[in-house]
Amino acid sequence: MNNKKVIGQKIRDLRKSMKLTQSQFAELIDLSENALGKLERGINIGPAT
């Protein structure tokens, strides 16, 4: 598994351990739901700003 996918899985695991939906977690970390979904799947969304 590549690093992006490993990081994405860790983010997903953290979100689920907090019992949050993607929408709730995205709002908490000030990220769009779409970007969070891509991040969790290990898809490159570009540099954070």
C-alpha positions as CSV (number, residue, x, y, z in Angstrom):
1,M,0.0,0.0,0.0
2,N,1.4,3.4,-0.9
3,N,1.9,6.2,1.7
4,K,-1.1,8.2,0.5
5,K,-3.4,5.3,1.1
6,V,-1.9,4.5,4.5
7,I,-2.3,8.1,5.6
8,G,-5.9,8.2,4.2
9,Q,-6.7,5.0,6.1
10,K,-5.4,6.4,9.3
11,I,-7.5,9.6,8.8
12,R,-10.6,7.5,8.2
13,D,-9.8,5.3,11.3
14,L,-9.5,8.4,13.4
15,R,-12.7,9.9,12.1
16,K,-14.6,6.7,12.7
17,S,-13.1,6.3,16.2
18,M,-14.5,9.8,17.0
19,K,-17.9,8.5,15.6
20,L,-18.1,11.4,13.1
21,T,-19.4,11.5,9.6
22,Q,-17.3,12.8,6.8
23,S,-19.4,15.9,6.8
24,Q,-18.8,16.5,10.6
25,F,-15.1,15.7,10.4
26,A,-14.6,17.9,7.3
27,E,-16.2,20.8,9.1
28,L,-14.1,20.2,12.2
29,I,-10.8,20.3,10.2
30,D,-12.0,23.1,7.8
31,L,-11.9,21.0,4.7
32,S,-14.6,20.2,2.1
33,E,-16.4,16.8,2.2
34,N,-15.1,16.1,-1.3
35,A,-11.5,16.9,-0.3
36,L,-11.8,14.7,2.8
37,G,-13.2,11.8,0.8
38,K,-10.3,12.1,-1.6
39,L,-7.8,12.3,1.2
40,E,-9.3,9.2,2.8
41,R,-9.0,7.3,-0.5
42,G,-5.4,8.3,-0.9
43,I,-6.1,10.5,-3.9
44,N,-3.8,13.5,-4.2
45,I,-5.7,16.7,-3.6
46,G,-2.7,19.0,-3.9
47,P,-0.9,21.0,-1.2
48,A,-2.7,22.3,1.8
49,T,-3.2,26.1,1.9
